[in-house]
Amino acid sequence: MSNTRVGFALTGSFCTFQAVFSVIRTLKDLGYEITPILSYNSALEDTRFYPSETVWKTLEDITGVHPLSTLPEVEPIGPKKLLDAYIIAPMTGASMGKMAHGIFDTPALLGAKSHLRNGRPVLVAPSTNDGLSTAAENIGKILAMRNVYIVPFGQDDPVKKPRSLVADFSKIPEALAAALAGAQMQPILLGSLKNEGK
């Protein structure tokens, strides 16, 4: 995995960013070269979890790379074969809906589309309150896409939010290794997960 180049894109499930930052640190420690990428909302929105400035600084501090946040910045990923793998974590219901229907109008999604032209793996980690309702169809479509893999996920709070799904972000390193080998990590469906802050 030394010198394996990974794009790591964040979309707007802000409550999961702390867990995602931890995973990026782990991947960096494992020897992956990480290029952070931000969707428009992730790049610009100040939230109760993080000001946008903190998101940018944290990613740059961990990776040593200034995050990509515009369409022109991510478009060369495919043509120049800049990455070996591409991760979207967290991936919101909105982003899954766009990807499932061929809409790649944010930096996080266009980066994935550009990367997929090379037949290289894209790994997605769902985080959506509508996973067992309106987003369920889109999860199914994404699972059927060639060279797209999914981080195992489960219900994060079945009692209070019975339709909500979230990936087990701690499984990203293992799921990434599997995706790089052309395999989907199993099992995909997990039991109940309790994700603080969601």
Sequence and secondary structure as in RCSB ss.txt:
>XXXX:A:sequence
MSNTRVGFALTGSFCTFQAVFSVIRTLKDLGYEITPILSYNSALEDTRFYPSETVWKTLEDITGVHPLSTLPEVE
PIGPKKLLDAYIIAPMTGASMGKMAHGIFDTPALLGAKSHLRNGRPVLVAPSTNDGLSTAAENIGKILAMRNVYI
VPFGQDDPVKKPRSLVADFSKIPEALAAALAGAQMQPILLGSLKNEGK
>XXXX:A:secstr
 TT EEEEEE S GGGHHHHHHHHHHHHHTT EEEEEE HHHHH   SS  HHHHHHHHHHHHSS  B SHHHHG
GGTTTT  SEEEEEEE HHHHHHHHTT   SHHHHHHHHHHTTT  EEEEEEETTTTTTTHHHHHHHHTSTTEEE
  EEES TTT TT EEE GGGHHHHHHHHHTT   S  B      TT 
